[in-house]
């Protein structure tokens, strides 16, 4: 059998400093360990793939480490750290609330909490997807969470904070994990590509990061998928082909056609998009975002708001100089209406074609008003 390990597991962070995009949270946790101001219940909230469970495991390991470093990181050499890595730790328990959500499961956990740690100073209980607990299980858990033994620490993780009852929230120190920035994901992917001997275009990694929508785990899964498809050379075209993403080049061409009042070219570009199997609604939304980016690039102070590679940003800046801001606003209004009307339209392609014709006529309209 193959020894292949997916990147999400192979490169899972093992220290606070290697957690991507959550520096404020990891620094706070390190300071809490250093000053011995540890809460007895933590609640980690955030969308999928942002590092909640990973941070919980690192926190649990570091709290029980016998020889933490000066940077408040686990040594990975003491008995406690070694038992954690082999999965034999008697002081760290993980419970998946999605499949263990009954009162009996919580009662079993409460019985374990009473037993003092045999190695180290604390017993730590990580409860993942805690919002899946039943109301009865939550109520059974309340008293223990409010007055746990001194040696017990609970780390709860959830993607749906609003489903947790207020009495549980009030007993926890809450950390809201943010979605990871595109640049941070792309930089992390570049490091992994180097370690794996993969030659990757920065634009390709940026596109993967965009597709992941703030979730590092999703980005790593996509990265593995494309490396399997493309081999050791990962190009922007590989990413577009594999993920069925509409190239931003189409949007630049449509805007150029609109500036030249070339309706025929705009319709041919749309036809090409349809022939390649792309969804028309996706094209409308993407073109609106492209125009928004052009508007942002009108001012040098806001150009940095674009979360795109530097080469692409320069293209946006150059194209934005050719179009008046008022015309971009009118184009956005046209596309916004098209977006709203798309689902109810009987002839969706015609709807988009009419919108493109209107975009190609904006320049002429503005010139008539000037006259």
Secondary structure, 3 states (H helix, E strand, C coil): CCCCCCHHHHCCCCCHHHCCCCHHHHHHHHHHHHHCCCCCEEEEECCCCCCHHHHHHHHHHHHHCCCCCCCCCCCCCCHHHHHHHCCCCCCEEEEECCCCCCHHHHHHHHHHHCCCCCCCCCEEEEEECHHHCCHHHHHHHHHHHHCCCCCEEEEEEECCHHHCCHHHHCCCEEEECCCCCHHHHHHHHHHHHHHCCCEECHHHHHHHHHHHCCCHHHHHHHHHHHHHHHCCEECHHHHHHHHCCCCHHHHHHHHHHHHCCCHHHHHHHHHHHHHCCCCHHHHHHHHHHHHHHHHHCCCCCCHHHCCCCHHHHHHHHHHHCCCCHHHHHHHHHHHHHHHHHCCCCCCHHHHHHHHHHHHHHHHHHHHHHHC
